[in-house]
Amino acid sequence: MKINIQTFSDVQETEINIICNQLTPEIERLVSLIRIMDMKFTGEKNGQIHILDISKILYIDTVDKKTFFYTKTDVYETPLRLYELEEQLGGTEFFRANKSCIVNFEQIQSLKSDLDGRILLTMSNNEKLYVSRQYSPFVKKKLGVK
């Protein structure tokens, strides 16, 4: 892989061009990581609005019709619905794990297959989450496992 960086003092916005003979999983992953670097969400905690880098979000969960961002140390509430967040996070390392949860693939520490077809995830903060049978094929495909 060849990397070229050009700097121009009159450029208003950074632009990234990828030139390749075919789109590979590695290139898709690179694009996903670039998108994550630039995305931010807002979440509320203790009456204050916080700006969150999405790369710091471990997972997003819905409880009692309220949606929350979970980081390693904090929980933030968002007015957005899970399906809205799923749309916004399309093309990133986030994926639907079950009916009420979206997980950041980059924040998974380990995985373990369950007998009933589910996958037990251990997140980077040692919290455990399940990927339902419905969504486990996506994770297996992402890992290159059948």
MOHU-V165850 format. One record per residue. N is the residue number from 1. RES is the residue in three letters. PHI is phi in whole degrees, -180 to 180 (999 if undefined). PSI is psi in whole degrees, -180 to 180 (NA if undefined). D_FIRST is the distance of its C-alpha to the first C-alpha in Angstrom with 2 decimals. Layout:
{{N:RES:PHI:PSI:D_FIRST} {N:RES:PHI:PSI:D_FIRST}}
This chain:
{{1:MET:999:134:0.00} {2:LYS:-108:133:3.77} {3:ILE:-118:125:6.57} {4:ASN:-116:133:10.01} {5:ILE:-126:126:13.20} {6:GLN:-123:136:16.51} {7:THR:-115:135:19.87} {8:PHE:-133:128:23.03} {9:SER:-67:-22:26.37} {10:ASP:-94:4:27.74} {11:VAL:-77:130:25.12} {12:GLN:-87:-36:26.95} {13:GLU:-134:136:24.25} {14:THR:-67:138:20.59} {15:GLU:-127:136:18.44} {16:ILE:-118:125:14.90} {17:ASN:-116:133:13.44} {18:ILE:-115:123:10.66} {19:ILE:-115:121:10.28} {20:CYS:-150:164:9.53} {21:ASN:-87:-18:11.85} {22:GLN:-160:153:12.98} {23:LEU:-82:113:13.30} {24:THR:-104:164:12.43} {25:PRO:-58:-34:14.06} {26:GLU:-66:-41:10.97} {27:ILE:-69:-41:10.44} {28:GLU:-60:-40:14.23} {29:ARG:-65:-42:14.35} {30:LEU:-60:-45:12.14} {31:VAL:-62:-42:14.52} {32:SER:-61:-44:17.40} {33:LEU:-65:-38:16.75} {34:ILE:-65:-43:16.57} {35:ARG:-62:-43:19.79} {36:ILE:-62:-40:21.47} {37:MET:-58:-32:20.97} {38:ASP:-97:-10:22.99} {39:MET:-89:144:25.69} {40:LYS:-139:149:29.07} {41:PHE:-126:161:32.29} {42:THR:-111:143:35.78} {43:GLY:-140:152:38.03} {44:GLU:-104:137:41.61} {45:LYS:-147:128:42.96} {46:ASN:54:39:46.49} {47:GLY:78:3:47.16} {48:GLN:-115:145:44.20} {49:ILE:-91:129:41.10} {50:HIS:-116:144:37.83} {51:ILE:-96:124:34.37} {52:LEU:-116:131:31.84} {53:ASP:-73:131:28.05} {54:ILE:-67:-23:27.21} {55:SER:-65:-21:24.76} {56:LYS:-87:-11:27.98} {57:ILE:-81:125:29.82} {58:LEU:-79:-48:30.16} {59:TYR:-160:166:32.02} {60:ILE:-124:131:34.35} {61:ASP:-135:150:37.75} {62:THR:-112:128:40.89} {63:VAL:-135:127:44.28} {64:ASP:51:46:47.60} {65:LYS:64:19:46.00} {66:LYS:-119:144:44.17} {67:THR:-110:138:40.40} {68:PHE:-131:144:38.88} {69:PHE:-98:132:35.56} {70:TYR:-113:123:35.29} {71:THR:-108:-176:33.40} {72:LYS:-61:-32:33.72} {73:THR:-121:-17:36.99} {74:ASP:-135:165:38.29} {75:VAL:-127:132:39.17} {76:TYR:-125:140:39.20} {77:GLU:-93:145:40.95} {78:THR:-130:146:39.62} {79:PRO:-78:-11:41.70} {80:LEU:-72:148:38.91} {81:ARG:-85:158:39.34} {82:LEU:-59:-41:36.92} {83:TYR:-67:-32:36.20} {84:GLU:-68:-42:35.45} {85:LEU:-67:-39:32.95} {86:GLU:-60:-41:31.37} {87:GLU:-64:-45:30.93} {88:GLN:-66:-30:29.46} {89:LEU:-92:5:26.99} {90:GLY:-57:138:25.77} {91:GLY:83:8:22.01} {92:THR:-112:-171:21.74} {93:GLU:-83:6:22.00} {94:PHE:-87:143:25.78} {95:PHE:-145:156:27.78} {96:ARG:-76:125:31.48} {97:ALA:-99:-33:32.89} {98:ASN:-162:-174:36.50} {99:LYS:-57:-32:39.04} {100:SER:-120:15:39.10} {101:CYS:-144:137:35.76} {102:ILE:-118:132:32.11} {103:VAL:-116:143:29.77} {104:ASN:-86:109:26.56} {105:PHE:-56:-33:24.39} {106:GLU:-69:-16:22.65} {107:GLN:-101:8:26.15} {108:ILE:-83:129:27.15} {109:GLN:-90:-43:28.01} {110:SER:-155:162:29.24} {111:LEU:-132:151:30.45} {112:LYS:-146:126:33.47} {113:SER:-72:141:34.76} {114:ASP:-102:158:38.36} {115:LEU:-62:-33:40.98} {116:ASP:-88:14:41.56} {117:GLY:94:-6:37.97} {118:ARG:-82:167:37.02} {119:ILE:-124:129:34.26} {120:LEU:-91:121:35.15} {121:LEU:-101:138:32.50} {122:THR:-110:120:32.80} {123:MET:-83:172:31.25} {124:SER:-64:-15:30.02} {125:ASN:-100:13:33.60} {126:ASN:71:8:35.06} {127:GLU:-75:146:36.51} {128:LYS:-107:136:36.76} {129:LEU:-136:154:36.14} {130:TYR:-109:141:36.49} {131:VAL:-98:125:34.40} {132:SER:-70:163:37.05} {133:ARG:-56:-37:37.21} {134:GLN:-61:-38:36.47} {135:TYR:-103:-7:33.06} {136:SER:-64:-32:32.08} {137:PRO:-59:-34:30.42} {138:PHE:-62:-45:27.69} {139:VAL:-65:-44:26.96} {140:LYS:-62:-41:27.08} {141:LYS:-64:-42:24.66} {142:LYS:-62:-34:22.21} {143:LEU:-85:-10:22.57} {144:GLY:76:26:22.39} {145:VAL:-110:145:26.05} {146:LYS:-96:NA:28.88}}
